[in-house]
Amino acid sequence: MGKLKGLFKARDKPKDYYSGGSPFFFGGTAAGKAVNEKTALSVTTVYACVRVLAEAVAGLPLHVYRYESDGSKERTPAHPLYRLLHDAPNAEMTSFVWRETLMAHLLIYGNAYSQIIRDGKGQVKALYPLLPSNMTVDRDNEGEIIYTYRSEKGEVKLRRWNVLHIPALGFDGLVGYSPIAMAKQAIGTALAVEEYGAAFFANGANPGGVLEFPGPVKDINRVKETWNAGYQGASKAHKVAILEEGAKFSAMSIPPEQAQFLETRKFTTNEICRLFKVPPHLVGDLEKATFSNIEHQSIDFVTHSVRPWVARWEQSLQQALILPSERDSVFVKFNMDGLLRGDYASRMQGYATARQNGWLSANDIRELEDMNRISSEQGGDEYLVNGSMISITTAAQKNIEEGHNGKNEE
């Protein structure tokens, strides 16, 4: 055991850069804009990507299952965790809001934390989200993970047993790194572009340039104030300028297209979408979305963007919330079938194939379409075989009868 402790002590402790202020993470950028969790969300593409992913994970059905003796799995609404994860993790939040909040923390900070409230038997009674910016992760002298949470009332140290921690991609496998901090240059550029655009229209796109006078101007400030009062601002653009005292106006404004303003905004939008693995059409950029490919883009989003996050959630919930004595038989799972469904015609074609080949019954299909079951007397639970579309049981019985008849004739 002594060697094991020594091994833990030799490892670097988990790194937490939120409170340390490391310039490698949140901070200044080459574009001259400071990037942090608040300024980043002021970029509409960042906010849209975070919202799309957070709502996608929060809206998935989340259930607790138990393996039966025959190997099948069944929902277990009677399990203490079921209502916490499916309905409300605490007295103040719904399951949707709780998951949406933690998913937003994951996408912004790279880590999501919740305090676990347990009863005397170790069963989870409530889950309360904790701000990642107030959390520090460390190891004690025994090598065990310790979570230190700072609040207005002071610091609280929490054992791993009392914390649900969902990390994003990180270098040590324990603490995740913020996607926003890792891509702060791209987000800083987006902030600078938006500020430029706002300043451009605030100063008025037209008229703009230089006023030239044939002689010296006695009161240059008055001329400047009069000009700005009449023509500065987007609401006063394109007004007819009246010049006096032989003044000459030389336009010097550069159209946004020539300055590649719009192209730069498109580029930053694609950069941020690439960061979060969100298809541009989901944040309102329909330039490359067509009627023929948008469905496949949406399914690709579920497969390659949402599914990895769901896997992180499921495994973290399993490790932190399921008692060690139940881990062989009880598990937590999101239902992603709803997100992966195609359009109506594609679904019906798939159901028809499954029905004709005998691996979906009418009730199986009705449940997938959120419809009420039909009775067994109406054939709701029967599985059909291709050809004459009779049930497998009937076909088997018919073969037996035909076999007996053949022997009798002999």
ABEGO torsion letter per residue (X at the ends): XAAAAAAAAABBBBBBAAAAGBAABBEBBAAGBBBBAAAAAABAAAAAAAAAAAAAAAABBBBBBBBBAAGBBBBBAABAAAAAAAABABAABBAAAAAAAAAAAAAAAGBBBBBBBBBAAGBBABBBBBBAAABBBBBBAAGBBBBBBBBAAEBBBBBAAABBBBBBBBAAGABBBBAAAAAAAAAAAAAAAAAAAAAAAAAEAOBBEBBBBABBBABAAAAAAAAAAAABEAAABGBBBBBBGGBBBBBABBBAAAAGAAAAAAAAAAAAAAAAGBBAAAAGBAAABBAAAAAAAAAAAAAAAAAAAAAAAAAAAAAAABBAAAAAABBBBBBAAAAABBBAAAAAAAAAAAAAAGABBAAAAAAAAGBBBBBAAAGAABBBBBEAGBBAAAAAAAAAAAAAAAAAAX
